[in-house]
Amino acid sequence: MGILKKLQPEFQSVFPRLASGKYIHFIMLRHSQSFPVFQTDGILNTARTQAGLGTTDESKKQISRLVMFKRKQTTPERLAGRELLRSLNLTSTDESNKDKYCEYNGEKSCKKCPDCIIYGFAIGDSGSERSKVYSDSAFSLSAYEESHRSFTFNAPFEGGTMSEAGEMRSSINELDHVIPEVTFPTVETLRDPTYEGFIYVLGNLLRTKRYGAQESRTGTMKNYIAGIVFCDGEIFSNLHYTQALYDALKGDAPIADILQKVEEVANNLLNDEPVRTTKRLFGSQLEELLDEVSALYQDETRLVETINALYGQTKAYAESFGALKKKGK
């Protein structure tokens, strides 16, 4: 029996109307593998925080960290999921197809597909749905000074030069980038999912490869799923997790070393949380689960069956409790 089968009791049979105390936490390391850009108003987002949690001078010192705001994490993942739904012909960009048309974050969202119900929406008088995916800003393990680089770039003519027919183009600009191999420890939480909803959200995390501005040219990142925890409430914050790793590693470290420390650090932090934990997946159990999920996504028949079942669940939820519920029922 595969591990996904053994985990079936941890999932809801249908999406409940009210929160029911089943939380799944994806304990991750988001790791830059090119030059992402996470900025607001033309500059990289940063925050001044304590380096660690301990009482040593190294832990107590204040450092500037890069910040990856929550929408810069979930938006690319939502878009990856929406692309999958369209590829399986469950939603459409054809506005004339009223049953399947779904506009992203707009008045004409379908309010019933997995993206709308799991990640939520708020459309004025047209209704709203609270997200079942909880995220928060992530902070770099390393200091800002060690984690960025400014690049100058230009926009040449088609001939490849900055001048043509005696005209000199002056479109030169400078932009600050996150450098490769910067780590953002992150916890993303899924509340009250069905088995199919769990597969969908985990698949989005595994399949999303680009984050930040200009993601068609740069922004490649890898999401390392370092642990999955099933419990009855929310757990530690991204900043707390980052600071605990900083103390354990005595600063930044190569990704392989960070991955080796995650289980120890996460378990120590979980032991201090006032929650009941039913499953903690690390190491070989986690690898087995991730292999099974990857195999499912590679199997056309099983993938179609799973996501179709999920669409049926979210549609039923929308009609029973959501924006599509008929008045008087």
C-alpha positions in Angstrom: 0.0 0.0 0.0 1.4 3.4 -1.0 1.8 6.2 1.4 -0.9 8.3 -0.3 -3.4 5.5 0.4 -2.3 5.3 4.0 -2.9 9.1 4.4 -6.5 9.0 3.2 -8.0 9.3 6.7 -6.1 12.7 7.1 -8.2 14.3 4.3 -11.8 15.5 4.2 -14.3 13.6 2.1 -15.8 17.0 0.9 -14.8 20.6 1.4 -16.6 21.7 4.6 -18.4 25.0 5.0 -16.6 25.9 8.2 -13.0 25.3 9.3 -12.7 21.8 10.8 -9.3 21.6 12.3 -7.4 19.7 9.5 -4.3 21.6 8.5 -1.5 20.4 6.2 1.7 22.4 6.4 4.3 22.2 3.6 7.6 23.0 5.2 9.8 24.3 2.3 12.9 25.9 1.2 12.5 28.2 -1.8 15.9 28.4 -3.5 16.8 30.8 -6.2 18.5 29.3 -9.3 18.9 32.4 -11.4 18.3 36.1 -10.8 14.7 36.7 -9.5 13.4 40.2 -9.0 11.2 40.7 -5.9 10.6 44.5 -5.8 8.1 47.3 -5.1 8.6 50.8 -6.5 11.8 49.8 -8.3 13.8 48.4 -5.4 14.1 44.9 -3.8 11.9 44.3 -0.8 13.8 44.1 2.4 13.2 44.0 6.1 15.4 44.5 9.2 15.1 41.6 11.6 17.0 39.8 14.3 19.4 37.2 12.8 18.4 34.3 15.0 16.4 33.4 18.1 19.2 32.7 20.5 20.9 34.8 23.1 24.4 34.9 21.5 25.6 38.2 20.0 25.5 36.5 16.6 21.8 35.6 17.0 20.8 38.9 18.5 22.4 41.1 15.9 20.1 43.0 13.5 20.4 42.2 9.8 18.6 43.2 6.6 16.9 40.3 4.8 15.3 40.1 1.4 11.5 39.6 1.5 9.4 37.6 -0.8 5.9 38.9 -0.3 3.0 36.4 -0.1 1.5 37.2 -3.4 4.8 36.8 -5.2 4.7 33.2 -4.0 1.0 32.2 -4.5 0.3 34.0 -7.7 2.7 31.9 -9.9 1.4 28.8 -8.2 -2.2 29.7 -8.9 -1.4 30.4 -12.5 0.3 27.0 -12.9 -2.8 25.3 -11.5 -5.1 27.3 -13.8 -2.9 26.3 -16.8 -3.4 22.7 -15.8 -7.2 23.1 -15.5 -7.3 24.6 -19.0 -5.1 21.9 -20.4 -7.6 19.3 -19.1 -10.5 21.3 -20.6 -12.1 22.0 -17.2 -11.9 25.8 -17.6 -11.6 27.9 -20.7 -10.5 31.4 -21.9 -13.4 31.4 -24.4 -15.9 33.9 -23.0 -18.6 32.5 -25.1 -18.3 29.1 -23.2 -20.2 30.3 -20.2 -20.0 27.0 -18.4 -16.2 26.8 -18.4 -15.1 30.4 -18.8 -13.1 31.7 -15.8 -11.4 35.0 -15.5 -8.5 35.3 -13.1 -9.3 37.7 -10.2 -12.1 39.3 -12.2 -15.8 39.8 -12.2 -16.2 36.9 -14.6 -14.4 34.3 -12.5 -16.4 31.0 -12.5 -16.5 30.8 -8.7 -16.6 27.0 -8.8 -13.3 25.7 -10.2 -10.5 24.4 -8.0 -8.6 27.6 -8.3 -11.5 29.8 -7.2 -12.5 27.6 -4.3 -9.1 26.6 -2.9 -7.2 29.9 -3.4 -10.2 32.1 -2.9 -11.6 35.3 -4.6 -13.3 38.5 -3.6 -15.4 40.2 -6.3 -17.5 43.0 -4.7 -21.2 42.2 -4.8 -20.6 39.1 -6.8 -19.4 37.1 -3.8 -16.2 36.0 -2.1 -14.5 32.8 -1.0 -11.8 32.8 1.7 -8.6 31.1 0.6 -7.9 27.7 2.0 -4.2 28.2 1.2 -2.5 30.3 3.9 0.8 32.0 3.1 3.0 34.8 4.4 6.0 36.8 3.5 9.2 34.8 3.3 12.6 36.1 4.5 16.0 35.2 3.1 18.3 33.1 5.3 21.2 35.2 4.3 21.6 39.0 4.7 20.6 41.4 2.0 24.2 42.5 1.4 25.2 39.0 0.5 22.1 38.1 -1.5 21.7 40.7 -4.3 23.4 42.3 -7.2 22.6 45.3 -9.4 22.7 44.8 -13.2 22.8 47.4 -16.0 20.8 46.5 -19.1 19.9 48.1 -22.4 17.5 47.8 -25.3 19.5 47.6 -28.6 18.2 48.0 -32.1 17.5 44.9 -34.2 21.1 45.0 -35.5 22.3 44.4 -31.9 23.9 47.8 -31.4 22.8 50.9 -29.5 23.0 53.1 -32.6 21.3 52.9 -36.0 21.3 55.4 -38.9 23.1 57.9 -36.8 20.6 57.7 -34.0 21.9 56.7 -30.5 19.5 54.9 -28.2 19.8 55.7 -24.6 17.5 53.1 -23.1 19.9 51.9 -20.4 18.7 51.1 -17.0 19.8 49.4 -13.8 17.9 46.8 -11.8 18.6 45.0 -8.5 18.3 41.2 -8.6 18.4 38.4 -6.1 21.5 36.3 -6.9 21.4 32.5 -7.4 21.4 30.1 -4.4 19.6 32.4 -1.9 17.2 30.4 0.3 13.8 31.5 1.6 12.5 29.1 4.3 8.7 29.0 4.0 5.7 27.3 5.4 2.6 27.1 3.2 -0.6 25.8 4.8 -3.6 24.1 3.3 -6.8 24.0 5.4 -9.4 21.2 5.3 -8.5 19.7 1.9 -9.8 16.6 0.2 -7.2 14.1 -1.1 -7.6 15.6 -4.6 -7.2 19.2 -3.2 -4.0 18.1 -1.5 -2.7 16.6 -4.8 -3.6 19.8 -6.7 -1.9 22.3 -4.3 1.2 20.1 -3.8 1.4 19.7 -7.6 1.3 23.5 -8.0 4.2 23.8 -5.6 6.3 21.2 -7.4 5.4 22.4 -10.9 6.0 26.2 -10.4 9.5 27.1 -11.5 9.5 30.9 -12.0 8.8 33.7 -9.5 8.9 37.5 -9.4 9.0 40.2 -12.1 10.2 39.4 -15.6 9.6 35.7 -14.9 9.7 34.9 -18.6 13.4 35.9 -18.7 14.6 35.1 -15.3 13.3 34.2 -11.8 13.9 30.4 -11.8 13.5 28.9 -8.4 13.2 25.4 -6.9 10.7 24.6 -4.2 12.3 21.9 -2.0 9.5 20.2 0.0 11.5 19.4 3.2 8.6 18.2 5.3 4.8 17.9 5.4 3.0 18.1 8.7 -0.7 17.2 9.5 -2.1 18.8 12.6 -5.2 20.7 14.0 -3.9 24.3 13.9 -1.5 26.7 12.5 2.2 26.5 13.4 5.3 28.7 13.4 5.8 31.7 11.1 8.2 31.9 8.2 10.4 34.4 10.1 10.6 32.2 13.2 11.5 29.2 11.0 14.2 31.2 9.2 15.7 32.5 12.4 15.8 29.0 13.9 17.6 27.6 10.9 20.0 30.5 11.1 20.9 29.5 14.7 21.2 25.8 13.8 23.5 26.5 10.8 25.3 29.5 12.4 24.4 31.6 9.4 23.8 30.7 5.8 24.9 27.4 4.2 24.7 25.3 1.0 21.3 24.0 0.2 22.3 20.3 1.0 23.4 21.4 4.5 20.2 23.3 5.1 18.0 20.4 4.0 19.8 18.1 6.5 18.9 20.5 9.3 15.2 21.1 8.5 13.8 18.0 10.2 15.6 18.7 13.4 14.7 22.4 13.5 11.1 21.8 12.4 10.5 19.1 15.0 12.0 21.3 17.7 9.7 24.2 16.7 6.7 21.9 16.4 7.2 20.5 19.9 6.7 24.1 21.2 3.4 24.6 19.3 0.0 24.1 21.1 -1.3 21.8 18.4 -2.1 18.1 18.0 0.1 16.5 15.3 -1.2 13.4 13.5 1.6 13.0 10.9 5.0 14.3 10.4 6.6 13.3 7.1 10.3 13.8 6.6 13.1 11.8 5.1 12.3 8.5 3.3 8.5 8.8 4.0 8.4 12.2 2.4 10.5 11.0 -0.6 8.1 8.2 -1.1 5.1 10.6 -1.1 6.7 13.0 -3.5 7.6 10.1 -5.8 4.0 9.0 -5.8 2.7 12.5 -6.5 5.2 12.9 -9.4 4.1 9.6 -10.8 0.5 10.6 -10.7 1.2 13.8 -12.6 3.1 11.8 -15.2 0.1 9.4 -15.7 -2.5 11.0 -18.0 -5.3 8.7 -16.9 -4.8 9.1 -13.2 -4.3 12.9 -13.4 -7.5 13.4 -15.4 -9.4 11.3 -13.0 -8.0 13.1 -9.9 -8.5 16.6 -11.2 -12.0 15.9 -12.6 -12.9 14.5 -9.2 -11.6 17.7 -7.6 -13.6 19.9 -10.0 -16.7 18.0 -9.0 -16.0 18.6 -5.3 -15.3 22.4 -5.7 -18.4 22.8 -7.9 -20.6 21.0 -5.3 -19.1 23.2 -2.6 -19.9 26.4 -4.6 -23.5 25.2 -5.2 -24.0 24.2 -1.5 -22.1 26.9 0.4 -20.4 29.3 -2.0 -21.2 32.1 -4.4 -23.4 29.8 -6.6 -25.7 28.8 -3.8 -29.2 29.7 -4.8 -31.0 32.0 -2.4 -33.6 30.5 -0.2 -31.8 27.1 0.0 
